[in-house]
Amino acid sequence: MGRYSVNTGYVDAIRRAGGQAVFFPPGASDYAHLLQAVGGAMLIGGGDVDPARYGGGAHPAVDGIDPERDESELAIVRILADRGIPTLAICRGVQVVNVALGGTLHEHVPDVFGPAVPHRAEPPGVVVHEVEVERDSLLARVLGTLRCPVPSHHHEALKDLAPGLRVTARSRDGVVEAVEKPGHPWFIGVQWHPEVSAADDPVQQRLFDALVASAASSRGS
Ligand code: MN
């Protein structure tokens, strides 16, 4: 028997922000109604997006493909983008955002960017690297800094940016580490894992604080 699972870090970060987390498994029929009732959404980490979704190729490092989850999350992203629902997309989440809106992914970061900045430990685990944040971005306002250490655990990354997105952070090897959607009330995608360090790092906790605050005002509007 399979299982759906959510790491406690995501739920705890929402709790610290004063919010309540609810989990929508893949396969629901009316995400628009559910998402508008909750007022905000977080797309969390997980396995790789099927390269077939963005015209990519097979790669031996691609792992954990879940066709039902891909299908559901791609649909969810279009709802979140079109309806202006506050959104924080994390790791796999930012990759789903880019694919859903018409972008592509690198199937394996070390093949393209080399080893200068490790983006995950081997065997796969979390490493910390720095990111540089673009001035005059929503991300910079939320984090309150233009440079910070972030927990990283990914081997794919954004390649061709989807129309309507803006890159707002990179690591020093050039990997896209964050995007946002100008014109949307609150839409941030990060390639890193803020939930891993948020309990001890107020800068990362601000992402969840701002999402919960934006969701509350979205429900009230
Ligand atoms: Mn990274």
Residues whose N, C-alpha, C, O or C-beta is under 5 A from the ligand:
A	BS01	MN	H119 S152
